[in-house]
Amino acid sequence: EEVFAQFCKCKHAVGLGSGTEAVWLALIACGVGPGDEVITVPMTFMATAEAISYCGAKPVFVDVDERTYTMDATALSGALTSRT
C-alpha cells in the first residue's frame, strides 16, 4: 500500500479484495449510512446494491434511458428525496 501510494503520488492507499469492498468503502467515506437512500441503476452488477446495503442504506433503482443506456434523468428527479 505504501509503495502504491508513492507510485500514485498520494499520501495513502488501501488495498481491497474486491470491487464490492471498494464501492462500500467509497460510500462509507461519503458518509452513507443507515436510513440513507442511494440511487443506482438496475442494469449493473449486484455488488452495487450489495455495497449500498452493507452501509445500512437502501438502494433505490432508477431505470436507464433506452437511447443512451445511462440513468434516465427524468426518472432520477422523481426518485430524489430528503434521504438521497
Distance bins in CASP14 RR format, pairs under 12 A and 6 or more apart:
PFRMAT RR
TARGET T0000
AUTHOR 0000-0000-0000
RMODE 2
METHOD distances of the structure
MODEL  1
1 7 0 0 0 0 0 1 0 0 0 0 0
1 8 0 0 0 0 0 1 0 0 0 0 0
1 10 0 0 0 0 0 1 0 0 0 0 0
1 11 0 0 0 0 0 1 0 0 0 0 0
1 12 1 0 0 1 0 0 0 0 0 0 0
1 13 1 0 1 0 0 0 0 0 0 0 0
1 14 1 0 0 1 0 0 0 0 0 0 0
1 15 1 0 1 0 0 0 0 0 0 0 0
1 16 0 0 0 0 0 1 0 0 0 0 0
2 8 0 0 0 0 0 1 0 0 0 0 0
2 10 0 0 0 0 0 1 0 0 0 0 0
2 11 0 0 0 0 0 1 0 0 0 0 0
2 12 0 0 0 0 1 0 0 0 0 0 0
2 13 1 0 0 1 0 0 0 0 0 0 0
2 14 0 0 0 0 0 1 0 0 0 0 0
2 15 0 0 0 0 0 1 0 0 0 0 0
3 10 0 0 0 0 0 1 0 0 0 0 0
3 13 0 0 0 0 1 0 0 0 0 0 0
3 15 0 0 0 0 0 1 0 0 0 0 0
4 10 0 0 0 0 1 0 0 0 0 0 0
4 11 0 0 0 0 0 1 0 0 0 0 0
4 12 0 0 0 0 1 0 0 0 0 0 0
4 13 1 0 1 0 0 0 0 0 0 0 0
4 14 0 0 0 0 1 0 0 0 0 0 0
4 15 1 0 0 1 0 0 0 0 0 0 0
4 16 0 0 0 0 0 1 0 0 0 0 0
5 11 1 0 0 1 0 0 0 0 0 0 0
5 12 1 0 1 0 0 0 0 0 0 0 0
5 13 1 1 0 0 0 0 0 0 0 0 0
5 14 0 0 0 0 1 0 0 0 0 0 0
5 15 0 0 0 0 0 1 0 0 0 0 0
6 12 0 0 0 0 0 1 0 0 0 0 0
6 13 0 0 0 0 1 0 0 0 0 0 0
7 13 0 0 0 0 1 0 0 0 0 0 0
8 14 0 0 0 0 0 1 0 0 0 0 0
8 15 0 0 0 0 0 1 0 0 0 0 0
12 29 0 0 0 0 0 1 0 0 0 0 0
13 22 0 0 0 0 0 1 0 0 0 0 0
13 25 0 0 0 0 0 1 0 0 0 0 0
14 21 0 0 0 0 1 0 0 0 0 0 0
14 22 0 0 0 0 1 0 0 0 0 0 0
14 24 0 0 0 0 0 1 0 0 0 0 0
14 25 1 0 0 1 0 0 0 0 0 0 0
14 26 0 0 0 0 0 1 0 0 0 0 0
14 28 0 0 0 0 0 1 0 0 0 0 0
14 29 0 0 0 0 0 1 0 0 0 0 0
15 21 0 0 0 0 1 0 0 0 0 0 0
15 22 0 0 0 0 1 0 0 0 0 0 0
15 25 0 0 0 0 1 0 0 0 0 0 0
16 22 1 0 1 0 0 0 0 0 0 0 0
16 23 0 0 0 0 1 0 0 0 0 0 0
16 24 0 0 0 0 1 0 0 0 0 0 0
16 25 1 0 0 1 0 0 0 0 0 0 0
16 26 0 0 0 0 0 1 0 0 0 0 0
16 28 0 0 0 0 0 1 0 0 0 0 0
16 51 0 0 0 0 0 1 0 0 0 0 0
17 23 0 0 0 0 0 1 0 0 0 0 0
17 24 0 0 0 0 0 1 0 0 0 0 0
17 25 0 0 0 0 0 1 0 0 0 0 0
17 47 0 0 0 0 0 1 0 0 0 0 0
18 24 0 0 0 0 1 0 0 0 0 0 0
18 25 0 0 0 0 0 1 0 0 0 0 0
18 45 0 0 0 0 0 1 0 0 0 0 0
18 47 1 0 0 1 0 0 0 0 0 0 0
18 50 0 0 0 0 0 1 0 0 0 0 0
18 51 0 0 0 0 1 0 0 0 0 0 0
18 54 0 0 0 0 0 1 0 0 0 0 0
19 25 0 0 0 0 1 0 0 0 0 0 0
19 26 0 0 0 0 1 0 0 0 0 0 0
19 27 0 0 0 0 0 1 0 0 0 0 0
19 45 0 0 0 0 1 0 0 0 0 0 0
19 46 0 0 0 0 0 1 0 0 0 0 0
19 47 1 0 0 1 0 0 0 0 0 0 0
19 48 0 0 0 0 1 0 0 0 0 0 0
19 50 0 0 0 0 0 1 0 0 0 0 0
19 51 0 0 0 0 1 0 0 0 0 0 0
19 54 0 0 0 0 0 1 0 0 0 0 0
20 26 0 0 0 0 0 1 0 0 0 0 0
20 27 0 0 0 0 0 1 0 0 0 0 0
20 44 0 0 0 0 0 1 0 0 0 0 0
20 45 0 0 0 0 1 0 0 0 0 0 0
20 46 0 0 0 0 1 0 0 0 0 0 0
20 47 1 0 1 0 0 0 0 0 0 0 0
20 48 0 0 0 0 1 0 0 0 0 0 0
20 49 0 0 0 0 0 1 0 0 0 0 0
20 50 1 0 1 0 0 0 0 0 0 0 0
20 51 1 0 1 0 0 0 0 0 0 0 0
20 52 0 0 0 0 0 1 0 0 0 0 0
20 53 0 0 0 0 0 1 0 0 0 0 0
20 54 1 0 0 1 0 0 0 0 0 0 0
20 55 0 0 0 0 0 1 0 0 0 0 0
21 27 0 0 0 0 0 1 0 0 0 0 0
21 28 0 0 0 0 0 1 0 0 0 0 0
21 47 0 0 0 0 1 0 0 0 0 0 0
21 50 0 0 0 0 0 1 0 0 0 0 0
21 51 1 0 0 1 0 0 0 0 0 0 0
21 54 0 0 0 0 1 0 0 0 0 0 0
22 28 0 0 0 0 0 1 0 0 0 0 0
22 29 0 0 0 0 0 1 0 0 0 0 0
22 47 0 0 0 0 1 0 0 0 0 0 0
22 48 0 0 0 0 0 1 0 0 0 0 0
22 51 0 0 0 0 1 0 0 0 0 0 0
22 54 0 0 0 0 0 1 0 0 0 0 0
23 29 0 0 0 0 0 1 0 0 0 0 0
23 30 0 0 0 0 0 1 0 0 0 0 0
23 32 0 0 0 0 0 1 0 0 0 0 0
23 38 0 0 0 0 1 0 0 0 0 0 0
23 40 0 0 0 0 1 0 0 0 0 0 0
23 44 0 0 0 0 0 1 0 0 0 0 0
23 45 0 0 0 0 1 0 0 0 0 0 0
23 46 0 0 0 0 0 1 0 0 0 0 0
23 47 1 0 0 1 0 0 0 0 0 0 0
23 48 1 0 0 1 0 0 0 0 0 0 0
23 49 0 0 0 0 1 0 0 0 0 0 0
23 50 0 0 0 0 1 0 0 0 0 0 0
23 51 1 1 0 0 0 0 0 0 0 0 0
23 52 0 0 0 0 1 0 0 0 0 0 0
23 53 0 0 0 0 0 1 0 0 0 0 0
23 54 0 0 0 0 1 0 0 0 0 0 0
23 55 0 0 0 0 1 0 0 0 0 0 0
23 57 0 0 0 0 0 1 0 0 0 0 0
23 59 0 0 0 0 0 1 0 0 0 0 0
24 30 0 0 0 0 0 1 0 0 0 0 0
24 31 0 0 0 0 0 1 0 0 0 0 0
24 32 0 0 0 0 1 0 0 0 0 0 0
24 33 0 0 0 0 0 1 0 0 0 0 0
24 38 0 0 0 0 0 1 0 0 0 0 0
24 47 0 0 0 0 1 0 0 0 0 0 0
24 48 0 0 0 0 0 1 0 0 0 0 0
24 49 0 0 0 0 0 1 0 0 0 0 0
24 50 0 0 0 0 1 0 0 0 0 0 0
24 51 1 0 1 0 0 0 0 0 0 0 0
24 52 0 0 0 0 1 0 0 0 0 0 0
24 53 0 0 0 0 1 0 0 0 0 0 0
24 54 1 0 1 0 0 0 0 0 0 0 0
24 55 1 0 0 1 0 0 0 0 0 0 0
24 56 0 0 0 0 0 1 0 0 0 0 0
24 57 0 0 0 0 0 1 0 0 0 0 0
25 31 0 0 0 0 0 1 0 0 0 0 0
25 32 0 0 0 0 0 1 0 0 0 0 0
25 51 0 0 0 0 1 0 0 0 0 0 0
25 54 0 0 0 0 1 0 0 0 0 0 0
25 55 0 0 0 0 1 0 0 0 0 0 0
26 32 0 0 0 0 1 0 0 0 0 0 0
26 38 0 0 0 0 0 1 0 0 0 0 0
26 48 0 0 0 0 0 1 0 0 0 0 0
26 51 0 0 0 0 1 0 0 0 0 0 0
26 52 0 0 0 0 0 1 0 0 0 0 0
26 54 0 0 0 0 0 1 0 0 0 0 0
26 55 0 0 0 0 0 1 0 0 0 0 0
27 33 1 0 0 1 0 0 0 0 0 0 0
27 34 0 0 0 0 0 1 0 0 0 0 0
27 36 0 0 0 0 1 0 0 0 0 0 0
27 37 0 0 0 0 0 1 0 0 0 0 0
27 38 1 0 0 1 0 0 0 0 0 0 0
27 40 0 0 0 0 0 1 0 0 0 0 0
27 47 0 0 0 0 0 1 0 0 0 0 0
27 48 0 0 0 0 0 1 0 0 0 0 0
27 49 0 0 0 0 0 1 0 0 0 0 0
27 50 0 0 0 0 0 1 0 0 0 0 0
27 51 1 0 0 1 0 0 0 0 0 0 0
27 52 1 0 0 1 0 0 0 0 0 0 0
27 53 0 0 0 0 0 1 0 0 0 0 0
27 54 0 0 0 0 1 0 0 0 0 0 0
27 55 1 0 1 0 0 0 0 0 0 0 0
27 56 0 0 0 0 1 0 0 0 0 0 0
27 57 1 0 0 1 0 0 0 0 0 0 0
27 59 0 0 0 0 0 1 0 0 0 0 0
28 34 0 0 0 0 0 1 0 0 0 0 0
28 36 0 0 0 0 0 1 0 0 0 0 0
28 38 0 0 0 0 0 1 0 0 0 0 0
28 51 0 0 0 0 1 0 0 0 0 0 0
28 52 0 0 0 0 0 1 0 0 0 0 0
28 54 0 0 0 0 1 0 0 0 0 0 0
28 55 1 0 0 1 0 0 0 0 0 0 0
28 56 0 0 0 0 0 1 0 0 0 0 0
28 57 0 0 0 0 0 1 0 0 0 0 0
29 55 0 0 0 0 0 1 0 0 0 0 0
30 36 0 0 0 0 1 0 0 0 0 0 0
30 38 0 0 0 0 1 0 0 0 0 0 0
30 51 0 0 0 0 0 1 0 0 0 0 0
30 52 0 0 0 0 0 1 0 0 0 0 0
30 55 0 0 0 0 1 0 0 0 0 0 0
30 57 0 0 0 0 0 1 0 0 0 0 0
31 38 0 0 0 0 0 1 0 0 0 0 0
31 55 0 0 0 0 1 0 0 0 0 0 0
31 56 0 0 0 0 0 1 0 0 0 0 0
31 57 0 0 0 0 1 0 0 0 0 0 0
32 38 1 0 0 1 0 0 0 0 0 0 0
32 39 0 0 0 0 0 1 0 0 0 0 0
32 40 0 0 0 0 0 1 0 0 0 0 0
32 51 0 0 0 0 1 0 0 0 0 0 0
32 52 1 0 0 1 0 0 0 0 0 0 0
32 53 0 0 0 0 0 1 0 0 0 0 0
32 54 0 0 0 0 1 0 0 0 0 0 0
32 55 1 0 1 0 0 0 0 0 0 0 0
32 56 0 0 0 0 1 0 0 0 0 0 0
32 57 1 0 1 0 0 0 0 0 0 0 0
32 58 0 0 0 0 0 1 0 0 0 0 0
32 59 0 0 0 0 0 1 0 0 0 0 0
32 83 0 0 0 0 0 1 0 0 0 0 0
32 84 0 0 0 0 0 1 0 0 0 0 0
33 51 0 0 0 0 0 1 0 0 0 0 0
33 52 0 0 0 0 1 0 0 0 0 0 0
33 53 0 0 0 0 0 1 0 0 0 0 0
33 54 0 0 0 0 1 0 0 0 0 0 0
33 55 1 0 1 0 0 0 0 0 0 0 0
33 56 1 0 1 0 0 0 0 0 0 0 0
33 57 1 0 1 0 0 0 0 0 0 0 0
33 58 0 0 0 0 1 0 0 0 0 0 0
33 83 0 0 0 0 0 1 0 0 0 0 0
34 52 0 0 0 0 0 1 0 0 0 0 0
34 53 0 0 0 0 0 1 0 0 0 0 0
34 54 0 0 0 0 0 1 0 0 0 0 0
34 55 1 0 0 1 0 0 0 0 0 0 0
34 56 1 0 1 0 0 0 0 0 0 0 0
34 57 1 0 0 1 0 0 0 0 0 0 0
34 58 0 0 0 0 1 0 0 0 0 0 0
34 83 0 0 0 0 0 1 0 0 0 0 0
35 52 0 0 0 0 0 1 0 0 0 0 0
35 53 0 0 0 0 0 1 0 0 0 0 0
35 55 0 0 0 0 1 0 0 0 0 0 0
35 56 1 0 0 1 0 0 0 0 0 0 0
35 57 1 0 0 1 0 0 0 0 0 0 0
35 58 1 0 0 1 0 0 0 0 0 0 0
35 59 0 0 0 0 0 1 0 0 0 0 0
35 60 0 0 0 0 0 1 0 0 0 0 0
35 81 0 0 0 0 0 1 0 0 0 0 0
35 82 0 0 0 0 0 1 0 0 0 0 0
35 83 1 0 0 1 0 0 0 0 0 0 0
35 84 0 0 0 0 0 1 0 0 0 0 0
36 52 0 0 0 0 1 0 0 0 0 0 0
36 53 0 0 0 0 0 1 0 0 0 0 0
36 55 1 0 0 1 0 0 0 0 0 0 0
36 56 1 0 0 1 0 0 0 0 0 0 0
36 57 1 0 1 0 0 0 0 0 0 0 0
36 58 1 0 0 1 0 0 0 0 0 0 0
36 59 0 0 0 0 0 1 0 0 0 0 0
36 60 0 0 0 0 1 0 0 0 0 0 0
36 81 0 0 0 0 0 1 0 0 0 0 0
36 82 0 0 0 0 0 1 0 0 0 0 0
36 83 1 0 1 0 0 0 0 0 0 0 0
36 84 1 0 0 1 0 0 0 0 0 0 0
37 49 0 0 0 0 0 1 0 0 0 0 0
37 52 0 0 0 0 1 0 0 0 0 0 0
37 53 0 0 0 0 0 1 0 0 0 0 0
37 55 0 0 0 0 0 1 0 0 0 0 0
37 56 0 0 0 0 0 1 0 0 0 0 0
37 57 1 0 0 1 0 0 0 0 0 0 0
37 58 1 0 1 0 0 0 0 0 0 0 0
37 59 1 0 0 1 0 0 0 0 0 0 0
37 60 1 0 1 0 0 0 0 0 0 0 0
37 61 0 0 0 0 0 1 0 0 0 0 0
37 62 0 0 0 0 0 1 0 0 0 0 0
37 79 0 0 0 0 1 0 0 0 0 0 0
37 80 0 0 0 0 1 0 0 0 0 0 0
37 81 1 0 0 1 0 0 0 0 0 0 0
37 82 0 0 0 0 1 0 0 0 0 0 0
37 83 1 0 1 0 0 0 0 0 0 0 0
37 84 1 0 1 0 0 0 0 0 0 0 0
38 48 0 0 0 0 1 0 0 0 0 0 0
38 49 0 0 0 0 1 0 0 0 0 0 0
38 50 0 0 0 0 0 1 0 0 0 0 0
38 51 0 0 0 0 1 0 0 0 0 0 0
38 52 1 0 1 0 0 0 0 0 0 0 0
38 53 0 0 0 0 1 0 0 0 0 0 0
38 54 0 0 0 0 0 1 0 0 0 0 0
38 55 1 0 0 1 0 0 0 0 0 0 0
38 56 0 0 0 0 1 0 0 0 0 0 0
38 57 1 0 1 0 0 0 0 0 0 0 0
38 58 1 0 0 1 0 0 0 0 0 0 0
38 59 1 0 1 0 0 0 0 0 0 0 0
38 60 1 0 0 1 0 0 0 0 0 0 0
38 61 0 0 0 0 0 1 0 0 0 0 0
38 62 0 0 0 0 0 1 0 0 0 0 0
38 79 0 0 0 0 0 1 0 0 0 0 0
38 80 0 0 0 0 0 1 0 0 0 0 0
38 81 0 0 0 0 0 1 0 0 0 0 0
38 83 0 0 0 0 1 0 0 0 0 0 0
38 84 1 0 0 1 0 0 0 0 0 0 0
39 48 0 0 0 0 0 1 0 0 0 0 0
39 49 0 0 0 0 0 1 0 0 0 0 0
39 52 0 0 0 0 1 0 0 0 0 0 0
39 57 0 0 0 0 0 1 0 0 0 0 0
39 58 0 0 0 0 0 1 0 0 0 0 0
39 59 0 0 0 0 1 0 0 0 0 0 0
39 60 1 0 1 0 0 0 0 0 0 0 0
39 61 1 0 0 1 0 0 0 0 0 0 0
39 62 1 0 1 0 0 0 0 0 0 0 0
39 63 0 0 0 0 0 1 0 0 0 0 0
39 71 1 0 0 1 0 0 0 0 0 0 0
39 72 0 0 0 0 0 1 0 0 0 0 0
39 73 0 0 0 0 0 1 0 0 0 0 0
39 75 0 0 0 0 1 0 0 0 0 0 0
39 76 1 0 0 1 0 0 0 0 0 0 0
39 77 0 0 0 0 0 1 0 0 0 0 0
39 78 0 0 0 0 1 0 0 0 0 0 0
39 79 1 0 1 0 0 0 0 0 0 0 0
39 80 1 0 0 1 0 0 0 0 0 0 0
39 81 0 0 0 0 1 0 0 0 0 0 0
39 83 0 0 0 0 0 1 0 0 0 0 0
39 84 1 0 1 0 0 0 0 0 0 0 0
40 46 0 0 0 0 0 1 0 0 0 0 0
40 47 0 0 0 0 0 1 0 0 0 0 0
40 48 1 0 1 0 0 0 0 0 0 0 0
40 49 1 0 0 1 0 0 0 0 0 0 0
40 50 0 0 0 0 0 1 0 0 0 0 0
40 51 0 0 0 0 1 0 0 0 0 0 0
40 52 1 0 0 1 0 0 0 0 0 0 0
40 53 0 0 0 0 0 1 0 0 0 0 0
40 57 0 0 0 0 0 1 0 0 0 0 0
40 58 0 0 0 0 0 1 0 0 0 0 0
40 59 1 0 1 0 0 0 0 0 0 0 0
40 60 1 0 0 1 0 0 0 0 0 0 0
40 61 1 0 0 1 0 0 0 0 0 0 0
40 62 1 0 0 1 0 0 0 0 0 0 0
40 63 0 0 0 0 0 1 0 0 0 0 0
40 64 0 0 0 0 0 1 0 0 0 0 0
40 71 0 0 0 0 1 0 0 0 0 0 0
40 76 0 0 0 0 0 1 0 0 0 0 0
40 79 0 0 0 0 0 1 0 0 0 0 0
40 84 0 0 0 0 0 1 0 0 0 0 0
41 48 0 0 0 0 1 0 0 0 0 0 0
41 49 0 0 0 0 0 1 0 0 0 0 0
41 59 0 0 0 0 0 1 0 0 0 0 0
41 60 0 0 0 0 0 1 0 0 0 0 0
41 61 1 0 0 1 0 0 0 0 0 0 0
41 62 1 0 0 1 0 0 0 0 0 0 0
41 63 1 0 0 1 0 0 0 0 0 0 0
41 64 1 0 1 0 0 0 0 0 0 0 0
41 65 0 0 0 0 1 0 0 0 0 0 0
41 68 0 0 0 0 0 1 0 0 0 0 0
41 69 0 0 0 0 1 0 0 0 0 0 0
41 70 1 0 0 1 0 0 0 0 0 0 0
41 71 1 0 1 0 0 0 0 0 0 0 0
41 72 0 0 0 0 1 0 0 0 0 0 0
41 75 0 0 0 0 1 0 0 0 0 0 0
41 76 0 0 0 0 1 0 0 0 0 0 0
41 79 0 0 0 0 0 1 0 0 0 0 0
42 48 0 0 0 0 1 0 0 0 0 0 0
42 49 0 0 0 0 1 0 0 0 0 0 0
42 59 0 0 0 0 1 0 0 0 0 0 0
42 60 0 0 0 0 0 1 0 0 0 0 0
42 61 1 0 1 0 0 0 0 0 0 0 0
42 62 0 0 0 0 1 0 0 0 0 0 0
42 63 1 0 0 1 0 0 0 0 0 0 0
42 64 1 0 0 1 0 0 0 0 0 0 0
42 71 0 0 0 0 0 1 0 0 0 0 0
42 72 0 0 0 0 0 1 0 0 0 0 0
42 75 0 0 0 0 0 1 0 0 0 0 0
43 49 0 0 0 0 0 1 0 0 0 0 0
43 61 0 0 0 0 1 0 0 0 0 0 0
43 62 0 0 0 0 0 1 0 0 0 0 0
43 63 0 0 0 0 1 0 0 0 0 0 0
43 64 1 0 1 0 0 0 0 0 0 0 0
43 65 0 0 0 0 0 1 0 0 0 0 0
43 66 0 0 0 0 0 1 0 0 0 0 0
43 68 0 0 0 0 0 1 0 0 0 0 0
43 69 1 0 0 1 0 0 0 0 0 0 0
43 70 0 0 0 0 1 0 0 0 0 0 0
43 71 0 0 0 0 1 0 0 0 0 0 0
43 72 0 0 0 0 0 1 0 0 0 0 0
44 50 0 0 0 0 0 1 0 0 0 0 0
44 51 0 0 0 0 0 1 0 0 0 0 0
44 52 0 0 0 0 0 1 0 0 0 0 0
44 59 0 0 0 0 1 0 0 0 0 0 0
44 61 0 0 0 0 1 0 0 0 0 0 0
44 62 0 0 0 0 0 1 0 0 0 0 0
44 63 0 0 0 0 0 1 0 0 0 0 0
44 64 0 0 0 0 1 0 0 0 0 0 0
44 69 0 0 0 0 0 1 0 0 0 0 0
44 70 0 0 0 0 0 1 0 0 0 0 0
44 71 0 0 0 0 0 1 0 0 0 0 0
45 51 0 0 0 0 0 1 0 0 0 0 0
46 52 0 0 0 0 0 1 0 0 0 0 0
46 53 0 0 0 0 0 1 0 0 0 0 0
46 59 0 0 0 0 0 1 0 0 0 0 0
46 61 0 0 0 0 0 1 0 0 0 0 0
47 53 0 0 0 0 0 1 0 0 0 0 0
47 54 0 0 0 0 1 0 0 0 0 0 0
47 59 0 0 0 0 0 1 0 0 0 0 0
48 54 0 0 0 0 0 1 0 0 0 0 0
48 55 0 0 0 0 0 1 0 0 0 0 0
48 57 0 0 0 0 0 1 0 0 0 0 0
48 59 1 0 0 1 0 0 0 0 0 0 0
48 60 0 0 0 0 0 1 0 0 0 0 0
48 61 0 0 0 0 1 0 0 0 0 0 0
49 55 0 0 0 0 0 1 0 0 0 0 0
49 56 0 0 0 0 0 1 0 0 0 0 0
49 57 0 0 0 0 0 1 0 0 0 0 0
49 58 0 0 0 0 1 0 0 0 0 0 0
49 59 1 0 1 0 0 0 0 0 0 0 0
49 60 0 0 0 0 1 0 0 0 0 0 0
49 61 1 0 0 1 0 0 0 0 0 0 0
50 56 0 0 0 0 0 1 0 0 0 0 0
50 57 0 0 0 0 0 1 0 0 0 0 0
50 59 0 0 0 0 1 0 0 0 0 0 0
51 57 0 0 0 0 1 0 0 0 0 0 0
51 59 0 0 0 0 1 0 0 0 0 0 0
52 58 1 0 0 1 0 0 0 0 0 0 0
52 59 1 0 1 0 0 0 0 0 0 0 0
52 60 0 0 0 0 1 0 0 0 0 0 0
52 61 0 0 0 0 0 1 0 0 0 0 0
52 84 0 0 0 0 0 1 0 0 0 0 0
53 59 1 0 0 1 0 0 0 0 0 0 0
53 60 0 0 0 0 0 1 0 0 0 0 0
56 83 0 0 0 0 0 1 0 0 0 0 0
57 83 0 0 0 0 1 0 0 0 0 0 0
57 84 0 0 0 0 1 0 0 0 0 0 0
58 79 0 0 0 0 0 1 0 0 0 0 0
58 81 0 0 0 0 0 1 0 0 0 0 0
58 83 1 0 0 1 0 0 0 0 0 0 0
58 84 0 0 0 0 1 0 0 0 0 0 0
59 79 0 0 0 0 0 1 0 0 0 0 0
59 84 0 0 0 0 0 1 0 0 0 0 0
60 71 0 0 0 0 0 1 0 0 0 0 0
60 75 0 0 0 0 0 1 0 0 0 0 0
60 76 0 0 0 0 1 0 0 0 0 0 0
60 78 0 0 0 0 0 1 0 0 0 0 0
60 79 1 0 1 0 0 0 0 0 0 0 0
60 80 0 0 0 0 1 0 0 0 0 0 0
60 81 0 0 0 0 1 0 0 0 0 0 0
60 83 0 0 0 0 1 0 0 0 0 0 0
60 84 1 0 0 1 0 0 0 0 0 0 0
61 71 0 0 0 0 1 0 0 0 0 0 0
61 72 0 0 0 0 0 1 0 0 0 0 0
61 75 0 0 0 0 1 0 0 0 0 0 0
61 76 0 0 0 0 0 1 0 0 0 0 0
61 79 0 0 0 0 1 0 0 0 0 0 0
62 70 0 0 0 0 0 1 0 0 0 0 0
62 71 1 0 1 0 0 0 0 0 0 0 0
62 72 1 0 0 1 0 0 0 0 0 0 0
62 73 0 0 0 0 1 0 0 0 0 0 0
62 74 0 0 0 0 1 0 0 0 0 0 0
62 75 1 0 1 0 0 0 0 0 0 0 0
62 76 1 0 1 0 0 0 0 0 0 0 0
62 77 0 0 0 0 1 0 0 0 0 0 0
62 78 0 0 0 0 1 0 0 0 0 0 0
62 79 1 0 1 0 0 0 0 0 0 0 0
62 80 0 0 0 0 1 0 0 0 0 0 0
62 84 0 0 0 0 0 1 0 0 0 0 0
63 69 0 0 0 0 0 1 0 0 0 0 0
63 70 0 0 0 0 0 1 0 0 0 0 0
63 71 1 0 0 1 0 0 0 0 0 0 0
63 72 1 0 1 0 0 0 0 0 0 0 0
63 73 0 0 0 0 0 1 0 0 0 0 0
63 74 0 0 0 0 1 0 0 0 0 0 0
63 75 1 0 1 0 0 0 0 0 0 0 0
63 76 0 0 0 0 1 0 0 0 0 0 0
63 78 0 0 0 0 0 1 0 0 0 0 0
63 79 0 0 0 0 1 0 0 0 0 0 0
64 70 1 0 0 1 0 0 0 0 0 0 0
64 71 1 0 0 1 0 0 0 0 0 0 0
64 72 1 0 0 1 0 0 0 0 0 0 0
64 73 0 0 0 0 0 1 0 0 0 0 0
64 74 0 0 0 0 0 1 0 0 0 0 0
64 75 0 0 0 0 1 0 0 0 0 0 0
64 76 0 0 0 0 0 1 0 0 0 0 0
65 71 1 0 0 1 0 0 0 0 0 0 0
65 72 1 0 1 0 0 0 0 0 0 0 0
65 73 1 0 0 1 0 0 0 0 0 0 0
65 74 0 0 0 0 1 0 0 0 0 0 0
65 75 0 0 0 0 1 0 0 0 0 0 0
65 76 0 0 0 0 0 1 0 0 0 0 0
66 72 0 0 0 0 1 0 0 0 0 0 0
66 75 0 0 0 0 0 1 0 0 0 0 0
67 73 0 0 0 0 0 1 0 0 0 0 0
70 76 0 0 0 0 0 1 0 0 0 0 0
71 77 0 0 0 0 0 1 0 0 0 0 0
71 78 0 0 0 0 0 1 0 0 0 0 0
71 79 0 0 0 0 1 0 0 0 0 0 0
71 80 0 0 0 0 0 1 0 0 0 0 0
72 78 0 0 0 0 1 0 0 0 0 0 0
72 79 0 0 0 0 1 0 0 0 0 0 0
73 79 0 0 0 0 0 1 0 0 0 0 0
73 80 0 0 0 0 0 1 0 0 0 0 0
74 80 0 0 0 0 0 1 0 0 0 0 0
76 84 0 0 0 0 1 0 0 0 0 0 0
77 84 0 0 0 0 0 1 0 0 0 0 0
78 84 0 0 0 0 0 1 0 0 0 0 0
END
